[in-house]
Amino acid sequence: MAQIVINEISQNYSYNIGTTSYATVAMPITAMWGPCYGDPESIVGDNGTVDDVLEQTSFQHFTATQSGLEAFTSTYRGPASNYRLAKDYSYQMAVTLLTAGYDVLVCRVCPGAKASKTVDAYAPSGTKPHITFTAKYPGTFGNRLKISLTKASNGKYWNLITYVVDASGVTTAVENLIFVFDANAATDIIPHVSEVESDFIDISTDISVDTHAFDSNGSTTVVQQLSGGSDTMTSDSTASTAWESAKTLAETRYKSAGYTETSSCKYISAFDTAPTDSLVANTQKYKEWIYNAAYTVYDLLQDKLNYNPNRIISPGWDDQNICELTNSSESVQLTEVSPLHKKIMETAFTSRCATGFIDIPKSESRQYVSNDDSKKLGYAQMLSKVGTDVLTTDANAALYASHSALFAPWGSYKYVGASKAFTASPSFLALMLQRAMILNQSLQYEWALPTNRKHNLTVGKMNYKVSKHFLDIWQKLDGVSLNAITEIPELGLNVWGNSTLYDVLPATYQALANLSTRFLVNAVEDVVYKCGIAITFQYNNQQAYDKFYAGVTPTLDTMKNVGAIEDYYVTMAADINGLDQVNANTVIGKIYLVVNGVVNDIKVDLIALPPGSDLNQYKS
C-alpha cells in the first residue's frame, strides 16, 4: 500500500557537530587547564627564558567531530576563571567553531601558577624528607586535583590515585599509578618515582626508601588536595602599580611591533590616567599579558612543516581598545596599526596556506574605518601598507596584504553553553556566516563560494549598521576594500564583501584582491606542499614528477568542475642553470591557473519599447 513517511528532525545548532572538516582555524585561547605558553618561572622553573617556554609550546589540533570536541574539553577543562571580568570568550569561541564544523588549531596562554601540595614524611629528629605533588599545568583546574598515596598491602610498592573534585564536591578517579621510592627496587613493571609519567601531576621528592611513614603512628596513607593554582598572575595591591605594569607590558608589545617611540602611540597615551579600582587595573594587566603572549605564539604558525591552518584569527582580543582604557564611549581615529594585527598579517604571509582574518578595532571611528585621505588614513589603508617597508628581497612582498582581510563591525553571539549573547568579533561572525551559507550546498569546500547566501544562523545585535553610504566607501573597484557584516534585505545578516587588503591600482585587475581567489591559491599551495613533501628525497626523475602531478590534479580538477577556475596547467622538470647543467637536487614546477573573477558590479539596462516592436532585432 502507499505509505507516507515523516522524518522528525530536531536541530540543536549549539551541539550539532559537523560530520566533515570544513576548514582549520588557528588562534590562541585561555582556559583553566592544559598545555600552554606561560610565565617562564612557572613552566620551566627558575632561570627559565621565553625561548625555553617556546620550545615546549605548540598549537594543538582538534577535529570537528564528537571525539574532537570531547578531546578539546578534556584537554582544557573549561574557560579561565576570570573570563567574565576580562570579557574573554576565546574558549567558548573555539568550542562554537568546533560544533559548526571547523577544525581548531589552538594554543593556550596562561600567566598563572601551578597548584601543588608538599607532604612531609615522619622523622623522629632532624630534617624531614618530603614529597611534592605539582599540577602538570598552570590554572585553577589544578586546585580540583586530589591525591591519595597508599602503600600496597604487600609493602613492595606505593599506589597513587588522582581524583578530580568538581564544584559540587563529587570526586572522580582519573588516574591510578604505582611506583617505588627505592631505585634498587624498581622494575620494568613498577617504575621508580622519578620515572612516573602522569597526565595530571609531577612528583618531586627526596625520599629514597620504601619503609618510611607519614606520622608517628606509622601511617602509610596520605590524602591531600592541591592548592595555589591560578589563571592569572599575582595581583598588585594598588591600582596605580597594576596600571603601570599594564602600560609596561603594552609598551613592550608596541616596541616588538616596530614602534620605537611608544609615547606617541595613542593606545599607550591612553594609560596616562589610572583607574582607582585595583580590580580594573589588575584585569587590564592580565589582558596586556595575554596580548603579548598571543603576539609571541603566533610565530609558531610560521612553521610550514608542522602547521597548515586555513584561517588565522584573534579570538576577540582587541589590543587597541582605547575606549575601554579611558572608560569612554566616544570613538577615536587610530593612528597606529595594532601589533596583533601586524603579527597576524606577517604570520598569514609566511605560513603554508593561511589567510589572516582581522577585526576592526572597537574604538575606531566608523568614518575612519576606510579613508583614502593621506593625512587621515583609514584603518584599512594603514593595514594595506603593512609589510611594504620590509621583506624587500622577497619576490612575493608585493602581495603581502593579499594574505589578509579586514572585517567590521563587532556584534554579539550566543556561544555554545552560554546563557546569553556575548561580544563577538567580526572575524568570528564572518566564519560562522560563511559556514552557515555553505551548509546549503552539497559540495562544501573552504575555497568555494557559497551558491546560496541565505542561512539559518542566529546572530545577536551588531554594534552598528553599515549603511549603503559606508558600503560605497568601504568597497571600491580600486584602492583598499574591507568586508562588512550587515543586514541585507531578503538575505538577513550577511558578509557583504569579498576583498583582501590588497591596494588595487586604478585601471588594474588583481585576482588576489578577491578573498575567494586567496582561498583558492592557498588551497593549491597546501596541496603543492603536501605533494612536495611526498617526493622529497626521492630520485629526481620522471617518476617523481608524475607522482607530484597525480597528487595535485584531483584538487585542481575539483576546482575546475565547480567553476572556481576555468582551466589549469601543471609542469615540472629538472632545474637547469645558465650553463645548461642540471642541478641534480632541485626540481622546478609551475602551476598555471585561469581564475574566474566574481560579480561585484551589476549593470542592467531596462528598455521600454512601444507596442508592436519587433524583438528579433535585439536578439542578435
ChimeraX attribute file (.defattr): number of C-alpha atoms within 10 A of each C-alpha:
attribute: neighborCount
match mode: 1-to-1
recipient: residues
	/A:1	3
	/A:2	4
	/A:3	5
	/A:4	6
	/A:5	6
	/A:6	6
	/A:7	6
	/A:8	6
	/A:9	6
	/A:10	6
	/A:11	8
	/A:12	8
	/A:13	14
	/A:14	17
	/A:15	16
	/A:16	15
	/A:17	23
	/A:18	18
	/A:19	13
	/A:20	13
	/A:21	19
	/A:22	21
	/A:23	21
	/A:24	23
	/A:25	26
	/A:26	28
	/A:27	25
	/A:28	27
	/A:29	28
	/A:30	29
	/A:31	30
	/A:32	27
	/A:33	29
	/A:34	26
	/A:35	21
	/A:36	29
	/A:37	27
	/A:38	25
	/A:39	22
	/A:40	18
	/A:41	14
	/A:42	17
	/A:43	25
	/A:44	15
	/A:45	12
	/A:46	9
	/A:47	8
	/A:48	14
	/A:49	14
	/A:50	15
	/A:51	10
	/A:52	14
	/A:53	20
	/A:54	17
	/A:55	10
	/A:56	12
	/A:57	18
	/A:58	20
	/A:59	22
	/A:60	16
	/A:61	19
	/A:62	20
	/A:63	25
	/A:64	25
	/A:65	21
	/A:66	16
	/A:67	12
	/A:68	18
	/A:69	22
	/A:70	12
	/A:71	15
	/A:72	23
	/A:73	17
	/A:74	12
	/A:75	15
	/A:76	21
	/A:77	16
	/A:78	18
	/A:79	22
	/A:80	25
	/A:81	17
	/A:82	17
	/A:83	18
	/A:84	11
	/A:85	11
	/A:86	16
	/A:87	14
	/A:88	22
	/A:89	23
	/A:90	24
	/A:91	26
	/A:92	22
	/A:93	21
	/A:94	28
	/A:95	22
	/A:96	24
	/A:97	24
	/A:98	29
	/A:99	23
	/A:100	26
	/A:101	24
	/A:102	27
	/A:103	28
	/A:104	28
	/A:105	25
	/A:106	22
	/A:107	25
	/A:108	27
	/A:109	26
	/A:110	31
	/A:111	23
	/A:112	23
	/A:113	24
	/A:114	24
	/A:115	25
	/A:116	22
	/A:117	17
	/A:118	15
	/A:119	16
	/A:120	16
	/A:121	20
	/A:122	18
	/A:123	14
	/A:124	8
	/A:125	6
	/A:126	6
	/A:127	10
	/A:128	13
	/A:129	16
	/A:130	15
	/A:131	15
	/A:132	17
	/A:133	21
	/A:134	23
	/A:135	29
	/A:136	20
	/A:137	26
	/A:138	32
	/A:139	28
	/A:140	26
	/A:141	29
	/A:142	28
	/A:143	21
	/A:144	19
	/A:145	26
	/A:146	21
	/A:147	21
	/A:148	15
	/A:149	17
	/A:150	18
	/A:151	22
	/A:152	13
	/A:153	8
	/A:154	7
	/A:155	11
	/A:156	15
	/A:157	21
	/A:158	21
	/A:159	15
	/A:160	19
	/A:161	16
	/A:162	24
	/A:163	20
	/A:164	21
	/A:165	17
	/A:166	12
	/A:167	8
	/A:168	6
	/A:169	9
	/A:170	9
	/A:171	15
	/A:172	13
	/A:173	13
	/A:174	12
	/A:175	14
	/A:176	13
	/A:177	15
	/A:178	19
	/A:179	24
	/A:180	25
	/A:181	21
	/A:182	17
	/A:183	15
	/A:184	10
	/A:185	15
	/A:186	17
	/A:187	11
	/A:188	6
	/A:189	8
	/A:190	17
	/A:191	20
	/A:192	20
	/A:193	21
	/A:194	14
	/A:195	12
	/A:196	15
	/A:197	12
	/A:198	14
	/A:199	12
	/A:200	19
	/A:201	21
	/A:202	17
	/A:203	18
	/A:204	13
	/A:205	16
	/A:206	12
	/A:207	18
	/A:208	15
	/A:209	12
	/A:210	18
	/A:211	13
	/A:212	17
	/A:213	17
	/A:214	17
	/A:215	15
	/A:216	10
	/A:217	8
	/A:218	11
	/A:219	14
	/A:220	18
	/A:221	16
	/A:222	16
	/A:223	13
	/A:224	16
	/A:225	19
	/A:226	22
	/A:227	19
	/A:228	17
	/A:229	23
	/A:230	24
	/A:231	25
	/A:232	24
	/A:233	17
	/A:234	12
	/A:235	16
	/A:236	16
	/A:237	11
	/A:238	14
	/A:239	19
	/A:240	18
	/A:241	17
	/A:242	24
	/A:243	25
	/A:244	17
	/A:245	20
	/A:246	23
	/A:247	21
	/A:248	17
	/A:249	19
	/A:250	25
	/A:251	22
	/A:252	15
	/A:253	24
	/A:254	23
	/A:255	13
	/A:256	15
	/A:257	17
	/A:258	11
	/A:259	17
	/A:260	12
	/A:261	10
	/A:262	17
	/A:263	12
	/A:264	12
	/A:265	17
	/A:266	16
	/A:267	25
	/A:268	19
	/A:269	14
	/A:270	18
	/A:271	18
	/A:272	13
	/A:273	11
	/A:274	18
	/A:275	17
	/A:276	12
	/A:277	11
	/A:278	19
	/A:279	17
	/A:280	18
	/A:281	25
	/A:282	27
	/A:283	22
	/A:284	21
	/A:285	26
	/A:286	26
	/A:287	22
	/A:288	23
	/A:289	25
	/A:290	25
	/A:291	22
	/A:292	22
	/A:293	20
	/A:294	24
	/A:295	21
	/A:296	17
	/A:297	22
	/A:298	23
	/A:299	16
	/A:300	18
	/A:301	25
	/A:302	20
	/A:303	13
	/A:304	15
	/A:305	12
	/A:306	12
	/A:307	20
	/A:308	23
	/A:309	24
	/A:310	26
	/A:311	23
	/A:312	26
	/A:313	24
	/A:314	26
	/A:315	24
	/A:316	22
	/A:317	25
	/A:318	19
	/A:319	21
	/A:320	24
	/A:321	18
	/A:322	25
	/A:323	17
	/A:324	13
	/A:325	20
	/A:326	16
	/A:327	10
	/A:328	10
	/A:329	10
	/A:330	11
	/A:331	15
	/A:332	16
	/A:333	17
	/A:334	23
	/A:335	17
	/A:336	16
	/A:337	20
	/A:338	22
	/A:339	22
	/A:340	25
	/A:341	26
	/A:342	18
	/A:343	20
	/A:344	28
	/A:345	29
	/A:346	21
	/A:347	23
	/A:348	28
	/A:349	23
	/A:350	17
	/A:351	24
	/A:352	24
	/A:353	26
	/A:354	31
	/A:355	27
	/A:356	28
	/A:357	25
	/A:358	28
	/A:359	23
	/A:360	24
	/A:361	25
	/A:362	21
	/A:363	19
	/A:364	21
	/A:365	17
	/A:366	20
	/A:367	14
	/A:368	20
	/A:369	25
	/A:370	22
	/A:371	19
	/A:372	16
	/A:373	10
	/A:374	9
	/A:375	7
	/A:376	15
	/A:377	18
	/A:378	24
	/A:379	26
	/A:380	27
	/A:381	24
	/A:382	21
	/A:383	25
	/A:384	24
	/A:385	15
	/A:386	17
	/A:387	18
	/A:388	13
	/A:389	8
	/A:390	10
	/A:391	12
	/A:392	11
	/A:393	7
	/A:394	9
	/A:395	8
	/A:396	10
	/A:397	16
	/A:398	14
	/A:399	19
	/A:400	23
	/A:401	26
	/A:402	27
	/A:403	28
	/A:404	30
	/A:405	28
	/A:406	27
	/A:407	28
	/A:408	27
	/A:409	25
	/A:410	22
	/A:411	20
	/A:412	18
	/A:413	20
	/A:414	19
	/A:415	21
	/A:416	21
	/A:417	11
	/A:418	11
	/A:419	8
	/A:420	11
	/A:421	15
	/A:422	18
	/A:423	19
	/A:424	26
	/A:425	28
	/A:426	27
	/A:427	28
	/A:428	26
	/A:429	24
	/A:430	20
	/A:431	19
	/A:432	19
	/A:433	23
	/A:434	18
	/A:435	23
	/A:436	19
	/A:437	20
	/A:438	22
	/A:439	20
	/A:440	16
	/A:441	11
	/A:442	7
	/A:443	13
	/A:444	18
	/A:445	19
	/A:446	21
	/A:447	21
	/A:448	17
	/A:449	22
	/A:450	19
	/A:451	12
	/A:452	12
	/A:453	18
	/A:454	18
	/A:455	18
	/A:456	13
	/A:457	16
	/A:458	14
	/A:459	17
	/A:460	16
	/A:461	15
	/A:462	20
	/A:463	13
	/A:464	13
	/A:465	13
	/A:466	19
	/A:467	12
	/A:468	9
	/A:469	8
	/A:470	15
	/A:471	17
	/A:472	10
	/A:473	16
	/A:474	22
	/A:475	20
	/A:476	15
	/A:477	15
	/A:478	16
	/A:479	18
	/A:480	28
	/A:481	30
	/A:482	27
	/A:483	25
	/A:484	24
	/A:485	24
	/A:486	19
	/A:487	16
	/A:488	13
	/A:489	8
	/A:490	8
	/A:491	11
	/A:492	16
	/A:493	22
	/A:494	22
	/A:495	21
	/A:496	18
	/A:497	19
	/A:498	21
	/A:499	24
	/A:500	28
	/A:501	31
	/A:502	30
	/A:503	21
	/A:504	18
	/A:505	12
	/A:506	9
	/A:507	7
	/A:508	9
	/A:509	13
	/A:510	15
	/A:511	18
	/A:512	23
	/A:513	27
	/A:514	21
	/A:515	26
	/A:516	22
	/A:517	26
	/A:518	24
	/A:519	23
	/A:520	23
	/A:521	16
	/A:522	21
	/A:523	22
	/A:524	21
	/A:525	17
	/A:526	19
	/A:527	19
	/A:528	20
	/A:529	17
	/A:530	16
	/A:531	17
	/A:532	17
	/A:533	13
	/A:534	14
	/A:535	16
	/A:536	12
	/A:537	10
	/A:538	11
	/A:539	12
	/A:540	17
	/A:541	12
	/A:542	12
	/A:543	12
	/A:544	20
	/A:545	21
	/A:546	13
	/A:547	14
	/A:548	23
	/A:549	17
	/A:550	12
	/A:551	17
	/A:552	21
	/A:553	17
	/A:554	12
	/A:555	14
	/A:556	22
	/A:557	14
	/A:558	14
	/A:559	21
	/A:560	18
	/A:561	12
	/A:562	12
	/A:563	14
	/A:564	21
	/A:565	19
	/A:566	13
	/A:567	16
	/A:568	15
	/A:569	11
	/A:570	14
	/A:571	13
	/A:572	16
	/A:573	15
	/A:574	18
	/A:575	15
	/A:576	14
	/A:577	9
	/A:578	6
	/A:579	6
	/A:580	8
	/A:581	10
	/A:582	13
	/A:583	12
	/A:584	12
	/A:585	12
	/A:586	13
	/A:587	16
	/A:588	11
	/A:589	15
	/A:590	10
	/A:591	14
	/A:592	10
	/A:593	17
	/A:594	13
	/A:595	19
	/A:596	15
	/A:597	15
	/A:598	14
	/A:599	7
	/A:600	10
	/A:601	7
	/A:602	5
	/A:603	5
	/A:604	5
	/A:605	5
	/A:606	6
	/A:607	5
	/A:608	6
	/A:609	9
	/A:610	6
	/A:611	6
	/A:612	6
	/A:613	8
	/A:614	10
	/A:615	9
	/A:616	7
	/A:617	7
	/A:618	6
	/A:619	6
	/A:620	5
